[in-house]
């Protein structure tokens, strides 16, 4: 990537995501987790479940 492209992507991401504010947290009894980490964990679980249930693509099988 050129520096101009990197600067453009950085500006675009900066305008979409504001990281200057305080974090938001979810409380469940003694469990406290940030919303960002909760989203990451949820996406990891979705990918894990999808990897278990989605079939692998089958290539041409050779008979031995």
C-alpha positions in Angstrom: 0.0 0.0 0.0 1.2 3.5 -0.7 1.3 6.1 2.0 -1.7 7.9 0.5 -3.8 4.8 0.5 -2.8 4.0 4.1 -3.6 7.5 5.2 -7.0 7.3 3.5 -7.9 4.0 5.1 -6.8 5.3 8.5 -8.9 8.4 8.1 -11.9 6.3 7.0 -11.6 3.9 9.9 -11.1 6.8 12.3 -14.2 8.5 11.2 -16.3 5.3 11.6 -14.9 4.2 15.0 -14.4 6.6 17.8 -12.1 5.2 20.4 -11.7 8.3 22.5 -14.7 7.7 24.8 -14.9 5.6 27.8 -15.4 1.8 27.4 -18.8 0.3 27.8 -19.1 -2.7 30.1 -21.7 -5.4 30.7 -22.2 -6.7 34.3 -23.6 -10.1 35.2 -23.1 -10.6 38.9 -19.4 -10.8 39.4 -18.7 -11.1 35.7 -17.7 -7.8 34.0 -16.7 -7.7 30.3 -16.4 -4.9 27.8 -18.8 -4.8 25.0 -16.0 -5.0 22.4 -14.6 -8.1 24.0 -18.1 -9.6 24.2 -18.6 -9.1 20.5 -15.2 -10.7 19.7 -16.1 -13.7 21.9 -19.5 -14.1 20.3 -18.0 -13.9 16.8 -15.4 -16.5 17.7 -18.2 -18.8 19.0 -20.2 -18.3 15.7 -17.1 -19.2 13.6 -16.4 -22.2 15.8 -19.9 -23.6 15.4 -19.9 -22.9 11.7 -16.6 -24.8 11.4 -18.2 -27.8 13.1 -21.4 -27.9 11.1 -20.4 -26.7 7.6 -19.0 -29.5 5.5 -15.6 -29.4 4.0 -15.6 -29.1 0.2 -15.1 -32.5 -1.4 -12.5 -33.0 -4.0 -12.6 -35.7 -6.6 -12.1 -39.0 -4.6 -9.8 -41.6 -6.0 -10.8 -45.3 -5.7 -7.9 -47.4 -4.4 
